[in-house]
């Protein structure tokens, strides 16, 4: 409701009987960079290759992904004003 309850609407209607009334909405947003985080994520799937010949060997490979996250703080505020006599 942004603070525009029944009592405020009743006040606006009362004011509107004798003067002009305006409604003003203001918003402010602020975004602040906090930090950067890097981590590695290992794929659970592993590939095994067997090589045979003179010697029998097994080769295992896996995929590792580097993930970089950027952490931000986002703030917002709203203000709703009822102005009489504009």
VMD Tcl script that draws the C-alpha trace (Angstrom):
set ca {
  {0.00 0.00 0.00}
  {3.06 2.29 0.34}
  {1.43 4.06 3.30}
  {-1.67 5.07 1.35}
  {-4.23 3.65 3.75}
  {-7.88 4.57 4.25}
  {-7.11 7.41 6.65}
  {-4.70 9.06 4.18}
  {-7.16 8.68 1.29}
  {-9.90 10.22 3.44}
  {-7.60 13.15 4.21}
  {-6.84 13.61 0.49}
  {-10.55 13.62 -0.37}
  {-11.21 16.21 2.34}
  {-8.40 18.46 1.06}
  {-9.62 18.06 -2.53}
  {-12.94 19.70 -1.59}
  {-11.24 23.07 -1.10}
  {-7.84 22.93 -2.88}
  {-5.69 21.04 -5.31}
  {-3.98 17.88 -4.11}
  {-0.96 16.16 -5.65}
  {0.58 12.82 -5.01}
  {4.38 12.59 -5.37}
  {6.27 9.31 -5.59}
  {10.04 9.24 -5.06}
  {12.37 6.30 -5.25}
  {16.07 5.99 -4.62}
  {18.24 3.06 -5.62}
  {21.82 2.43 -4.58}
  {24.08 -0.36 -5.78}
  {27.44 -0.96 -4.09}
  {30.07 -3.47 -5.18}
  {31.13 -5.62 -2.21}
  {33.51 -8.28 -3.46}
  {34.52 -10.82 -6.07}
  {34.60 -14.53 -5.25}
  {36.21 -17.22 -7.37}
  {35.73 -20.95 -6.86}
  {36.15 -24.12 -8.85}
  {33.35 -26.58 -9.58}
  {34.29 -30.12 -10.49}
  {32.09 -32.00 -12.96}
  {30.96 -35.25 -11.28}
  {31.49 -37.15 -14.56}
  {34.92 -38.68 -15.06}
  {36.18 -40.25 -18.26}
  {38.39 -43.33 -18.04}
  {40.39 -44.36 -21.09}
  {42.21 -47.64 -21.06}
  {45.25 -48.06 -23.23}
  {46.58 -51.52 -23.85}
  {49.76 -52.62 -25.50}
  {53.01 -53.60 -23.92}
  {51.74 -52.00 -20.69}
  {48.12 -51.70 -19.60}
  {47.30 -48.17 -18.39}
  {44.18 -46.28 -17.41}
  {43.88 -42.53 -17.93}
  {41.27 -40.58 -16.01}
  {40.22 -37.08 -16.94}
  {37.78 -34.68 -15.35}
  {36.41 -31.22 -16.12}
  {36.91 -28.40 -13.63}
  {35.13 -25.09 -14.21}
  {36.27 -21.80 -12.69}
  {33.29 -19.73 -11.50}
  {33.65 -16.04 -10.67}
  {30.84 -14.36 -8.73}
  {30.47 -10.64 -8.20}
  {28.64 -9.76 -4.98}
  {26.65 -6.50 -4.89}
  {24.53 -4.80 -2.25}
  {21.31 -3.32 -3.65}
  {19.28 -0.87 -1.58}
  {16.01 0.81 -2.49}
  {13.74 3.25 -0.68}
  {10.35 4.66 -1.59}
  {8.56 7.78 -0.44}
  {4.98 8.76 -1.17}
  {3.91 12.32 -0.38}
  {0.48 13.89 -0.40}
  {0.76 17.62 -1.09}
  {-2.01 20.14 -0.54}
  {-2.32 23.44 -2.38}
  {-0.08 22.83 -5.37}
}
mol new
graphics top color blue
foreach p $ca { graphics top sphere $p radius 0.5 }
foreach p [lrange $ca 0 end-1] q [lrange $ca 1 end] { graphics top cylinder $p $q radius 0.2 }
display resetview
